[in-house]
Amino acid sequence: MIIIGITGIIGSGKTTVSNMLAREGYKIIDLDRVAKECLKKKETKEKIGRVFGKEVIKEGSVDTERLKDIVFKDKENIKRLEEIVHPEIKEETKRRIEHYRKLGERAVIIDGPLLVEKGMYKEMDKLVVVSTKKEALYNRLKKRGMDERDIERRMGLQIPLEEKEKIADYIVKNDGDKEELMGEVKKLVECIKRWEGEVYAS
């Protein structure tokens, strides 16, 4: 089985690409979703409450919006949160990979925004980067309700697309509409099949 990481930056469209790959039959491990599940664990909630204050725990659950407000304003707070959550995300990801391996899947897709930033891509067989032009990216994020200052702040926490593209095994261009993107994904699927063939032929 080959493990394929798919990443980009906020607004580049990696989640849309992953959803399209899921419709093509590929198993997706969404690290954002895994992280949210980890936040539901009692031990994790207790750690977060101790580090960031009881106000981030609301009715027994982590108030993710309140937590984001605290975390994204301070890089040290980001580091503290990652020290709590990332080991659990890694452990759960490994568990799911093994689950799919036992099921006989030929490939599994790991969808994560920080695969490069955290070095996780080095543990994967291939890296796919979803790229887009800056203008298109800003338009998408503004439609989500983000202002320019917030966009710049969030982007400043991620490695630029140009740097990620340099280490990518494949780049998906997302500069047009969904139909054009689907065409790009079809090309990616053909590439994944070639990768699979190379692994199983060796």
C-alpha positions as CSV (number, residue, x, y, z in Angstrom):
1,M,0.0,0.0,0.0
2,I,1.2,3.5,-0.8
3,I,0.6,6.5,1.5
4,I,0.0,9.7,-0.3
5,G,0.0,13.1,1.5
6,I,-2.1,15.9,0.1
7,T,-1.6,19.4,1.2
8,G,-1.6,23.1,0.2
9,I,-2.3,26.2,2.2
10,I,-5.6,27.7,3.5
11,G,-7.9,28.3,0.6
12,S,-6.0,26.4,-2.0
13,G,-8.6,23.7,-2.3
14,K,-7.0,20.5,-0.9
15,T,-10.2,19.4,0.9
16,T,-12.2,19.8,-2.3
17,V,-9.5,17.6,-4.1
18,S,-9.7,15.0,-1.3
19,N,-13.5,14.9,-1.6
20,M,-13.2,14.3,-5.3
21,L,-10.6,11.5,-4.7
22,A,-13.0,10.0,-2.1
23,R,-15.7,9.8,-4.9
24,E,-13.1,8.0,-7.0
25,G,-13.0,5.3,-4.3
26,Y,-9.9,6.3,-2.4
27,K,-9.8,6.1,1.4
28,I,-9.1,9.5,3.0
29,I,-7.7,10.3,6.4
30,D,-8.6,13.9,7.1
31,L,-6.2,15.2,9.8
32,D,-8.5,18.2,10.6
33,R,-11.3,15.7,11.4
34,V,-8.9,13.5,13.4
35,A,-7.9,16.5,15.4
36,K,-11.5,17.4,16.2
37,E,-12.1,13.8,17.3
38,C,-9.0,14.0,19.6
39,L,-10.4,17.2,21.2
40,K,-13.4,15.1,22.4
41,K,-11.2,12.9,24.6
42,K,-11.5,13.6,28.3
43,E,-7.7,13.6,28.9
44,T,-7.1,16.0,26.0
45,K,-9.9,18.4,27.2
46,E,-8.4,18.4,30.7
47,K,-4.9,19.3,29.3
48,I,-6.3,22.1,27.1
49,G,-8.2,23.5,30.1
50,R,-5.1,23.5,32.3
51,V,-3.0,25.2,29.6
52,F,-5.4,27.7,28.1
53,G,-7.9,28.3,30.9
54,K,-11.3,26.9,31.8
55,E,-13.0,29.4,29.6
56,V,-12.1,27.3,26.5
57,I,-14.2,24.4,27.9
58,K,-17.9,25.0,27.4
59,E,-20.5,22.6,28.5
60,G,-18.0,19.8,28.7
61,S,-16.6,20.4,25.2
62,V,-13.7,22.4,23.8
63,D,-15.0,25.7,22.5
64,T,-12.9,25.6,19.3
65,E,-13.7,29.2,18.2
66,R,-12.6,30.5,21.6
67,L,-9.5,28.3,21.4
68,K,-8.7,29.6,17.9
69,D,-8.9,33.2,19.1
70,I,-6.4,32.5,21.8
71,V,-4.1,30.2,19.8
72,F,-3.7,32.0,16.5
73,K,-2.7,35.3,18.1
74,D,0.5,33.8,19.6
75,K,3.0,31.4,18.1
76,E,3.9,30.1,21.5
77,N,0.3,29.2,22.1
78,I,0.2,27.3,18.8
79,K,3.2,25.4,19.9
80,R,1.6,24.5,23.3
81,L,-1.6,23.3,21.6
82,E,0.4,21.2,19.1
83,E,2.3,19.6,21.9
84,I,-1.0,18.4,23.4
85,V,-2.8,17.3,20.2
86,H,-0.2,16.3,17.6
87,P,1.1,13.1,19.3
88,E,-2.6,11.9,19.5
89,I,-3.2,12.8,15.8
90,K,-0.1,10.9,14.8
91,E,-1.1,7.8,16.8
92,E,-4.6,7.8,15.4
93,T,-3.4,8.3,11.9
94,K,-1.1,5.3,12.2
95,R,-4.0,3.2,13.6
96,R,-6.1,4.1,10.6
97,I,-3.3,3.4,8.1
98,E,-2.9,-0.1,9.5
99,H,-6.7,-0.6,9.4
100,Y,-6.7,0.2,5.6
101,R,-3.6,-1.9,5.1
102,K,-5.3,-4.9,6.6
103,L,-8.3,-4.3,4.4
104,G,-6.0,-4.6,1.4
105,E,-6.3,-1.0,0.1
106,R,-3.7,-0.2,-2.5
107,A,-3.4,3.5,-1.6
108,V,-4.6,5.8,1.2
109,I,-4.7,9.6,1.1
110,I,-3.6,11.7,4.1
111,D,-5.2,15.1,3.9
112,G,-3.4,17.6,6.1
113,P,-2.7,21.4,6.0
114,L,0.6,21.1,7.9
115,L,2.2,18.0,6.4
116,V,5.3,20.0,5.3
117,E,5.4,22.3,8.3
118,K,5.5,19.4,10.7
119,G,7.7,17.1,8.6
120,M,5.0,14.4,8.4
121,Y,5.3,14.2,4.6
122,K,8.7,12.5,5.1
123,E,6.9,9.5,6.4
124,M,4.7,9.2,3.3
125,D,5.5,7.7,-0.1
126,K,4.3,10.6,-2.2
127,L,3.3,14.2,-1.7
128,V,0.6,16.0,-3.7
129,V,0.4,19.8,-3.4
130,V,-2.8,21.6,-4.4
131,S,-1.8,25.0,-5.7
132,T,-3.7,28.1,-6.7
133,K,-3.1,31.7,-7.8
134,K,-3.1,34.3,-5.0
135,E,-6.1,36.2,-6.4
136,A,-8.3,33.1,-6.5
137,L,-7.2,32.1,-3.0
138,Y,-8.1,35.5,-1.6
139,N,-11.5,35.5,-3.3
140,R,-12.3,32.0,-1.8
141,L,-11.3,33.1,1.7
142,K,-13.2,36.3,1.6
143,K,-16.3,34.4,0.6
144,R,-15.8,32.4,3.8
145,G,-16.0,35.7,5.7
146,M,-12.3,36.3,6.4
147,D,-10.9,39.8,6.0
148,E,-7.5,40.5,4.4
149,R,-5.7,41.0,7.7
150,D,-6.9,37.6,9.0
151,I,-6.0,35.9,5.7
152,E,-2.4,37.3,5.9
153,R,-2.1,36.2,9.6
154,R,-3.2,32.7,8.9
155,M,-1.1,32.4,5.8
156,G,1.9,33.6,7.8
157,L,1.7,30.5,9.9
158,Q,2.1,28.2,6.8
159,I,5.0,27.6,4.5
160,P,4.3,29.3,1.1
161,L,2.9,27.3,-1.7
162,E,6.0,27.9,-3.8
163,E,8.2,26.2,-1.3
164,K,5.8,23.2,-1.0
165,E,5.7,22.8,-4.7
166,K,9.5,22.3,-4.8
167,I,9.2,19.1,-2.8
168,A,5.9,17.9,-4.3
169,D,5.8,14.7,-6.3
170,Y,2.7,16.0,-8.1
171,I,1.0,19.5,-8.3
172,V,-2.7,19.9,-8.8
173,K,-3.5,23.3,-10.2
174,N,-6.8,24.8,-8.9
175,D,-7.2,28.1,-10.8
176,G,-10.5,27.5,-12.6
177,D,-13.9,26.2,-11.8
178,K,-14.9,22.8,-10.3
179,E,-15.2,21.2,-13.7
180,E,-11.6,22.1,-14.5
181,L,-10.5,20.9,-11.1
182,M,-12.2,17.6,-11.7
183,G,-10.2,17.3,-14.8
184,E,-7.0,17.9,-12.8
185,V,-8.1,15.3,-10.3
186,K,-8.7,12.7,-13.1
187,K,-5.0,13.3,-14.2
188,L,-3.9,12.8,-10.6
189,V,-5.9,9.5,-10.4
190,E,-4.0,8.2,-13.4
191,C,-0.7,9.2,-11.7
192,I,-1.7,7.4,-8.5
193,K,-2.4,4.3,-10.6
194,R,1.1,4.5,-12.0
195,W,2.6,4.9,-8.5
196,E,0.6,1.8,-7.4
197,G,1.9,-0.1,-10.4
198,E,5.5,0.8,-9.6
199,V,5.1,-0.4,-6.0
200,Y,3.4,-3.7,-6.8
201,A,5.7,-4.4,-9.7
202,S,8.8,-4.1,-7.5
